[in-house]
Amino acid sequence: MNAWRNRILGLLVAALTFGADRWIKAQVIGAWKLQEIDSIYVLPIFDLRFTPNYGVSLGMIPAQSPEMRWLLVALTAAIAATVFVWMLREKRFGDIFALSLVLGGALGNIRDRVFMGYVIDYADLHFGEFRPFLIFNLADAAITIGVLIILARSFLLRDKRKAPAPDAAADPALEN
């Protein structure tokens, strides 16, 4: 029962991530009119700047044709489906939470690519002219945070294999 409660909470986190991503992107192209202005200053190291992203994986795989666009949709949808199934197989909330961030973010970006042909990016973190990241969005941040949590949990919370009990040690007489 507890595992199903965790999975339902995970689906809720994925839905909230998707919804927050949709809301912010609606503001970017609506009320904030970032397509029409250069940028909105938020902090000395952070601006909002509309950037259509035709690629995936930090723009490394660009969709330069309609066929490539739909291939990227199919690829990312297959990954999202895999993450969804993986999430439903997990029991611990920490794992489910991380996967739900990845799922919600992936669905947000997939929706953009299906309906607009590109993903709306807008978050510009910079230190002077130095930009440690490309311009990104909430969905990208959720995916990245989810993947980092998955990696951290896999390295830090490994199941400790039980050492054999002292009586279970091999008997020297049986070695021949």
C-alpha positions as CSV (number, residue, x, y, z in Angstrom):
1,M,0.0,0.0,0.0
2,N,2.8,2.4,0.9
3,A,4.5,1.8,-2.5
4,W,1.2,2.8,-4.3
5,R,0.9,5.9,-2.2
6,N,4.4,6.8,-3.2
7,R,3.7,6.2,-6.9
8,I,0.5,8.3,-6.8
9,L,2.5,11.1,-5.1
10,G,5.1,10.7,-7.9
11,L,2.4,11.1,-10.5
12,L,1.3,14.2,-8.7
13,V,4.8,15.7,-8.7
14,A,5.1,14.9,-12.4
15,A,1.8,16.7,-13.1
16,L,2.8,19.7,-11.0
17,T,6.2,19.9,-12.7
18,F,4.4,19.7,-16.1
19,G,1.8,22.3,-15.0
20,A,4.4,24.7,-13.6
21,D,6.4,24.4,-16.8
22,R,3.3,25.1,-19.0
23,W,2.4,28.1,-16.8
24,I,5.8,29.7,-17.0
25,K,6.1,29.1,-20.8
26,A,2.6,30.7,-21.2
27,Q,3.8,33.8,-19.4
28,V,7.0,33.9,-21.5
29,I,5.1,34.1,-24.8
30,G,2.0,35.8,-23.3
31,A,2.2,38.4,-20.5
32,W,6.0,38.8,-20.4
33,K,6.2,39.1,-24.3
34,L,9.7,37.8,-24.3
35,Q,9.4,37.1,-28.1
36,E,9.1,40.8,-28.6
37,I,11.7,42.2,-26.2
38,D,15.3,41.3,-25.8
39,S,15.2,40.2,-22.1
40,I,13.9,40.9,-18.7
41,Y,16.5,41.6,-16.0
42,V,15.8,39.6,-12.8
43,L,19.2,39.5,-11.0
44,P,22.7,40.5,-11.9
45,I,23.4,36.9,-12.8
46,F,19.9,35.9,-14.2
47,D,17.8,37.2,-17.1
48,L,14.7,35.9,-18.8
49,R,15.3,35.7,-22.5
50,F,13.1,33.9,-25.1
51,T,15.1,31.3,-27.1
52,P,13.5,28.7,-29.4
53,N,15.4,25.4,-29.0
54,Y,15.1,23.1,-32.0
55,G,17.4,20.5,-30.5
56,V,17.6,18.1,-27.5
57,S,20.5,17.3,-25.1
58,L,21.8,20.9,-24.9
59,G,21.1,21.4,-28.6
60,M,23.5,18.7,-29.6
61,I,20.8,16.9,-31.7
62,P,19.1,19.6,-33.7
63,A,15.8,19.0,-35.6
64,Q,16.6,20.6,-38.9
65,S,13.7,19.1,-40.8
66,P,10.1,18.1,-40.0
67,E,11.2,14.4,-40.1
68,M,13.9,15.1,-37.6
69,R,11.4,17.0,-35.4
70,W,9.0,14.0,-35.3
71,L,11.9,11.6,-34.8
72,L,12.9,13.7,-31.7
73,V,9.3,13.6,-30.5
74,A,9.2,9.8,-30.9
75,L,12.6,9.4,-29.2
76,T,11.8,11.6,-26.2
77,A,8.3,10.1,-25.9
78,A,9.9,6.6,-25.8
79,I,12.3,7.8,-23.0
80,A,9.3,9.4,-21.1
81,A,7.4,6.1,-21.4
82,T,10.4,4.2,-20.1
83,V,10.7,6.6,-17.2
84,F,7.0,6.2,-16.5
85,V,7.2,2.4,-16.4
86,W,10.4,2.6,-14.3
87,M,8.6,5.0,-11.9
88,L,5.7,2.5,-11.5
89,R,8.1,-0.3,-10.6
90,E,9.9,1.6,-7.9
91,K,8.7,1.5,-4.3
92,R,10.8,4.1,-2.4
93,F,9.6,7.7,-2.7
94,G,13.1,9.1,-3.2
95,D,13.5,7.1,-6.4
96,I,9.9,7.9,-7.5
97,F,10.3,11.6,-6.8
98,A,13.5,11.8,-9.0
99,L,11.8,9.9,-11.8
100,S,8.7,12.1,-11.5
101,L,10.8,15.2,-12.1
102,V,12.3,13.7,-15.2
103,L,8.8,12.6,-16.4
104,G,7.2,15.9,-15.8
105,G,10.0,17.8,-17.4
106,A,10.1,15.5,-20.4
107,L,6.4,15.8,-21.0
108,G,6.6,19.6,-20.9
109,N,9.3,19.7,-23.5
110,I,7.6,17.1,-25.7
111,R,4.4,19.2,-25.6
112,D,6.3,22.2,-26.9
113,R,8.0,20.3,-29.7
114,V,4.7,18.7,-30.8
115,F,2.7,21.9,-30.9
116,M,5.4,24.5,-31.8
117,G,8.2,22.6,-33.4
118,Y,10.7,23.8,-30.8
119,V,11.1,24.0,-27.0
120,I,10.7,27.3,-25.3
121,D,13.8,28.1,-23.3
122,Y,14.0,31.3,-21.2
123,A,16.3,31.0,-18.2
124,D,19.6,32.7,-18.8
125,L,22.1,32.2,-15.9
126,H,25.3,34.1,-16.5
127,F,28.3,35.6,-14.7
128,G,29.2,38.6,-16.9
129,E,29.6,37.1,-20.3
130,F,30.3,33.6,-19.0
131,R,27.3,31.3,-19.3
132,P,27.9,27.9,-17.5
133,F,24.7,26.6,-19.2
134,L,22.8,27.2,-22.3
135,I,19.5,29.0,-21.9
136,F,17.1,26.5,-20.3
137,N,13.6,26.2,-18.9
138,L,11.9,24.7,-15.8
139,A,11.5,21.3,-17.6
140,D,15.2,21.1,-18.3
141,A,16.0,22.0,-14.7
142,A,13.6,19.3,-13.4
143,I,15.1,16.7,-15.7
144,T,18.6,17.6,-14.6
145,I,17.7,17.6,-10.9
146,G,15.9,14.3,-11.3
147,V,18.8,12.7,-13.0
148,L,21.3,14.0,-10.4
149,I,19.1,12.6,-7.6
150,I,18.9,9.2,-9.4
151,L,22.7,9.2,-9.7
152,A,23.3,10.3,-6.1
153,R,20.9,7.7,-4.8
154,S,22.5,5.0,-6.9
155,F,26.0,5.8,-5.6
156,L,25.2,6.7,-2.0
157,L,22.3,4.3,-1.1
158,R,23.5,1.1,-2.7
159,D,22.1,-2.0,-1.0
160,K,24.9,-3.3,1.1
161,R,25.5,-7.0,0.3
162,K,25.6,-9.0,3.5
163,A,28.9,-10.6,4.2
164,P,28.7,-14.4,4.7
165,A,28.3,-15.4,8.3
166,P,31.5,-16.8,10.0
167,D,30.0,-20.3,10.1
168,A,29.3,-20.2,6.4
169,A,33.0,-19.9,5.6
170,A,34.3,-22.7,3.4
171,D,35.5,-25.7,5.3
172,P,39.2,-26.3,4.5
173,A,38.6,-30.1,4.4
174,L,36.1,-29.7,1.5
175,E,38.5,-27.7,-0.7
176,N,40.0,-30.9,-2.2
